[in-house]
Amino acid sequence: MNIKVILLFITINMLLFPQYLSLTNNNILVNIGEGRVDYTTYTIYADATADFVTDTRLHPEALLILQQQAEEETMKTLYDTLGNIPIDSEDNIYSIIEENRFLKEKVVNSINNARLVGISYPTRTSVKVLMALDIITNNLMSDLINNIHMYKPEPIVTYFDAGTDYDSLVIDARNIGFIPSLFPTVYDEDGNEIYSLAYINKSIASTNGYITYSTNSFLTNQNITNTIGKKPYNIVAWRSRGRFASDLVIGNEDASIIMSSPNLKNAIKNCKVVFIID
């Protein structure tokens, strides 16, 4: 096939579709899908399809070459997707790993060990792979937490006795434009920090996550039931905050109840916090 025809085909597809195409050599064309993040499991997914520019049925060895090429492009997407995940409302993971060579090496090593979730063969000359990167089980959460240094004073709020000693916190963050992040901060109306990475048990956050996200308001998922206690304090966030809209603002009354409950303060220190998201 004439190379001009191939390049025209690539240009048209780049304009028409959200994915983009990569011509890795004169014979292999790679269609790269968009990376996506499932915050409820802290898992990143990405896919790519490698295709020989030929109409000839391929031998098994050629299919293995296509699979390898598709995996390489997929791992690049995993890296880019991870890098674009917000840490909070101001920074993303890129801002950390691009300035920390040792952390970047750990991230790259984790991506090289990403799970191969599935392989399919859309046509007789192509191979599609789906890969997943688990942020918690690959120790990425731990590596990130231990490379973020936050030293902040205890928040100042007006306390009053709530009358009930809650043992976990559930915040409804739906319909306010909130964007999930790894380490969102919860503020009261006056800008005092109620929940922040500076005040939590980092070893627990490294294992279970700083926030447990749920798209199910009934909170029946197993990882949710393991997080919430018998007396969760349920509140509704007022609004999102920050450049990435990845922090939350709650009412002063709710903030006072949280800070006046010894058990609840200890629970949120141990990351027993659930955000319900869209």
N, C-alpha and C positions, 0 to 999 in steps of 0.2 A: 504494500500500500504506500502511496506517495506520502512523504513526510509532511507536506503542506496540508494534505487532507487530514492527517492525524492531528496536527496542531489546530486546525480549524475546528475539528470535533471536540478537542479539549477546551478550547475557548468558549464554544457554545454551551457546553455542559457546566462550566464554571459560572456562567451567567444565569443559567436556568435553575441550578440546584444548590441547596445549602452546603452540601459536601464540596470538596475540591478534589481535583485529579492530579496525580503525580506520575509523570513519565520517568520511571526509574532507570530505564535503559532503552535501547532501540526496540525492544520486543515486549516489555512488560508495562502495562498501564495499571495504576493503583487508584481506586476510588476510595477516598478516606472519609469515613463518617465523622460526625460530631461527637465529642466526648460528653458524657452526662454523669451527674453525681446523684446518688441516692443517699440523702442525708439520714434516712431512717436506719440504714445499715452501715453508713460511712464507707460506701463502696463507689468507686469510679468505674464506669464502663466505656469502652471504645471499640470500634470495629473498622475493618478495612477489607476491600475486595481487590485482589490482584488478578489481572487478566492478561494472558498472552495475546498480542495483536496478531492473531492467526485464526484460521478456520479449521485447522487440523486438530483432531483429537490428540490429547497429550498423553505421554507415558507417565507412570507413577513418579519417576524421578523429577519430571518437569513440574508436577503438581506440588512436590515437596519444596521446590525452589519458589514457587508462587506463595506457598504457605509461609515460608521464611520471610519473603519480602513483605507480605501482608502483616506479619507479626511485628516486623521492624517499624513499619509506618504506624501501626496501632500503638506501640509503646511511645512513640513520639507524641501522639495525641494524648495518651495518659499523662505524660509529663506536662504538656501544655494545660490540660484540664486541671490537674492538681495545682499548678502554679497560679491559675486564675481563681482558685477558691478563696473567698474572703476569710481573713483571720478574724477581723472585727469590722467595724464600719469604716475604717480608714486605710487598712493595708490588706494585701493578699499574700499568699504563700511565696510568690515570686520575690517579694521584697525581703524575705528572709533568706531563701536558699541561694539567691544570686550574690549575696554578700557574705555567705558562710560556706567556704569550700568543703569543709568536712561534712556539714549537713547536706550539701548538694550531692556529695558522693554517696551518702546513705540513701538519699532519695532515689538516685539513679540505680543503685543496687536493688532497692525494693521494686522499682519498675521492671528491672530485668528479670525479677522473679514473679511478675504478675501472673495471675491464673489464666490459663487458656480455657474459656468457658465453652466455646463451641466452634466447630468447623463445618462449613457447608460448601456445596458446589453449585452455584447458581446456573452455570453453563458448563459445557464440556471443556472449556478453556480457562475457567476461572475458579478461584478459591476465596471464600470469605471466612474471616476469623473474628471472633468476639472475645475480648479479654477483659479481665476485671482486676482492679487494684484495691485491696482491703486496707484502709487507712489505719485501723486499729491493730489488726492481727499481724501486720507487717512492721509494727513498732514505729510507724510514721507519726502517729499521734504523740507517742512518748518523745520521739526525737524533736518534734516541733515544740511541744510544751517546755522541754528542757532547754530550748534555745530562745525562749521568749522570757525576758526578765521584766517583771512588773512589780514595782514597789510603790504602794499607794496607802494612804491612811484609811482607817476604818471610816465608813460613811457616817455622817452626822444627821440623824433624823430624830423627830420627836416621838418617843416611844409611848405606848399605852398598852395595858394588859388586854390581850385579845380574848382571854378566858378559855382558850383551847390551845393545847400544845400540839401543833401540827408536826408531821414527820416527813413531808415531802412537798414540793412546789410544782404546780401545773399552771402554765401560762398559755392562754389562748392568743396566738399571734396571727390569726387569720384576718384577711380583708383589710390590712393596714399597709400593704406594700412591703412587708418584711422579707428580706433576703437572707436565707440561712447562711451561717458562717461557722467556723470551728469554735471560736471563743467569743460569742457575743456578750456584751455587758448589759445589765439591767439597771436602769436609773429610775429615781423618783422624779417628781415634777420639778424639783429644785436642782436637779443635776447631780445629786449624790449617788454614788455607786452602791447598789444593793447586792448585786451578784457580779463578780469579776474574777478573772483568772488569777488575780493577786491574792484572793482569799480562799482558794480551794486546795484540797489535797491532790497534789499533782500525780501521785502514784495511782490514785483511783481514777482520775481523769484519763490517764494514759491507758488504763485497762478497759474502762467502760465508756469513755467519752465524757467530755465536759458538759454537753447537753445531750439529752435523749430526744430525738425528734419523732413526731408522730403525725400522720395525716388522718388518723382515725380518732375522732373525739370521744369514742367509747373506751379507748385505751385498753384494748383487749389483747394486743400483741404481746408475746411472751417477754420480749426485752423491755416492754413498758411496764408490765406487771412486776418485773423484777426491780424496777426503779422506784415506782410510787409505793408509799407506805399505806398503812390502814387509815390514816387521817391526812390525806393530801389537802393542801390549801389551793383552791382553784380561783384564779383571777383572770381578768381580761386585760391585755396590754392596751394602752391608750393610743400609742403610735410607734412607728419606727423612727430611727434616728441615725444620722451620720451619712457620709458620702456614699457608702454602699447600702444604706438603709438596713444594716445588719445588727443594730443595737435596738433595745426596747425601752420604752418609757411606761412606767406604771404609776398609778395614783399614790399620793402621799399616805392615804389611809392604809392601803395595802402594804406599802413599804414599812409603815410603823408596825403593822401586825407581824410582818416577817421578822423584823429586827427585835421584837419583844418576845418572840417565842424561842426559848433556849434550844428545844429539840429541832425546830425548823432551821435555826441558824446552823446547827451542827449538821443537819441533813443536807443543806445546800453546800456546806463546806465539803461534803462527801459526794457532791454532784447528783443528788437525788432531785433533779430538775428536769421537767418535761416541757417542751414547747410543742404546741399543736400548730401545724403550719398548713397552708393551702396545698 
